[in-house]
Amino acid sequence: MWVKPQEILISGNPLWITEKTNSFFCLQIRRGHGDTSRGWAAKVIGTFDSIRDSKPEPFRILLHNDITDFSYIVSVAETIEEITIDWKWLEKDLLPTLLSFDDPLQAMEFAQAKV
């Protein structure tokens, strides 16, 4: 599900695992969801998430660049199938346009407006 871009500080976040990445986007899964063989830390995080009143969606797509430590959440989903639909759209329809920009910051602004 597309969301209004939300700025987050991404450097060194141990709660998320990057599954796919390209020049502008990364698809992440929250530790403790999906594959149960990811270790004890994943089980602790999964347990913690299950007792919280508001738990984050287990899948998300971030808009990012190498210039800044900030990224933007642009899509979240409950299932890998839902997030994969958004990921495929980004790669097919938006990524080629973003790659044509000379200035990465302008590409980021354009992507935020399009999503």
N, C-alpha and C positions, 0 to 999 in steps of 0.2 A: 504494500500500500504506500503510495507516495505521500510524503509528509512535507510540511513547510520546512525548509532547511534549518536545522538547529546546529549552531556552532558548538563544537566540543574540543577539548584538548586531548589529543590522541597519543602523545608520546608515552610509550611504555605501559599501556593499559593491559594488565594481566587477565582481565575478565573476558576478553574477546580473542578469538583466533581468526586470522585472515585466511580465507579459503581460496579466493580468487582476487587478482588485482590487474589493473592496466594503468595507463598513463594518468587517468583522472579519477578512477573509482576503485573501491575495494569492497568485496563482499565478505562479511564477517559473521561468525556464529558465536553465540555466547557459550562460554565454558559451562559444562553441566547439562547441555542439551545435545540430543542426537547420540553420537557414539559414546557408549558408557565406558569404553576402555581407555579413556584419556587421562586416567590417574585420579588420585585421591583429591587433589585440589578441585578438579571438575565436580566431584561428588559433593564437596563442601559448598561450592558456589551454587550448585543445583539445589541443595537443601536450603541454603540461605534464601535463594530466590523463591522457593516454594512457600516460605513462611511470611514473606513480605506482603503488605497490602497491595502495593503497586509494583508488579514485576515487569521488567523490560521484555519486549518481543525478542525471541531467541535468534532472529536473523535480521541483519541490517546491511544497507549499502551506504558507504561514505563517499563523499566528494572530497578529494584531497589534492594537494600539490607539494612539491619539494621545497617551496620557498618559505612556508610557514608551518608551525607545529599544530595549527588548527585545521580541523576537518569539519565537514557538515554532514549530518545524517539526512539523507534524502529519501530513503525508503526503509520500511520495517515490515516484517511478516512473521506469521506463526509457523509457516512450513517452508521447507526448502523449495517446494514447487512454486509457491507464490513469489518468493524472492527471485527465483530463476527467471520468471516471466519478466520482471522489472530489469534484471541484469541483461537479458537478451535484448530488450528494447534499447537500453542505454548503449550497448555495444553496436547494435545495428543502425540506430537512428540518430543518436546524439554524439557518440564518440568521433565519427569522421568529421563532423563540423568543428568539434573542439580542437581536434588536431590541426585544423587549418589556421587557427589563431597564432599570431606571432608572439603575443604577450600572454603568458599563462594566467595572469591575474584577470585579464579580460575574458579569457575562456571560463574561468571560475565564475565570474559574475554572470556570464551568459548562461551557464549550466544551472545556476541557482534560479534564474528567471524562468528557464524552460521546465524545470521539474516541478 
